[in-house]
Amino acid sequence: MVTIVDDDELMRSALQGMLKSVGLPSKAFASAEDFLKSGQQHETACL
């Protein structure tokens, strides 16, 4: 799982689209705080 943390919604969306196009799963968060609250840290292989 690739985790994207960026406060720019367009950048998050573009990165997710790019990763999806090459078959990589991803989740996106608007802030580090949101990511840490999500409990997804154990699933993240790349941040």
GIRA-V486522 format. One record per residue. RES is the residue in one small letter. SS is DSSP state (2 for helix, 1 for strand, 0 for the rest). PHI is phi in whole degrees, -180 to 180 (* if undefined). Layout:
res=RES ss=SS phi=PHI
res=RES ss=SS phi=PHI
This chain:
res=m ss=0 phi=*
res=v ss=1 phi=-96
res=t ss=1 phi=-106
res=i ss=1 phi=-108
res=v ss=1 phi=-124
res=d ss=0 phi=-156
res=d ss=0 phi=-80
res=d ss=0 phi=-95
res=e ss=2 phi=-59
res=l ss=2 phi=-64
res=m ss=2 phi=-67
res=r ss=2 phi=-58
res=s ss=2 phi=-64
res=a ss=2 phi=-63
res=l ss=2 phi=-65
res=q ss=2 phi=-63
res=g ss=2 phi=-63
res=m ss=2 phi=-64
res=l ss=2 phi=-64
res=k ss=2 phi=-61
res=s ss=2 phi=-65
res=v ss=0 phi=-108
res=g ss=0 phi=83
res=l ss=0 phi=-102
res=p ss=0 phi=-73
res=s ss=1 phi=-150
res=k ss=1 phi=-133
res=a ss=1 phi=-124
res=f ss=1 phi=-135
res=a ss=0 phi=-80
res=s ss=0 phi=-155
res=a ss=2 phi=-62
res=e ss=2 phi=-61
res=d ss=2 phi=-61
res=f ss=2 phi=-61
res=l ss=2 phi=-65
res=k ss=2 phi=-70
res=s ss=2 phi=-72
res=g ss=0 phi=76
res=q ss=0 phi=-90
res=q ss=2 phi=-58
res=h ss=2 phi=-68
res=e ss=2 phi=-91
res=t ss=0 phi=-83
res=a ss=0 phi=-100
res=c ss=1 phi=-146
res=l ss=0 phi=-118
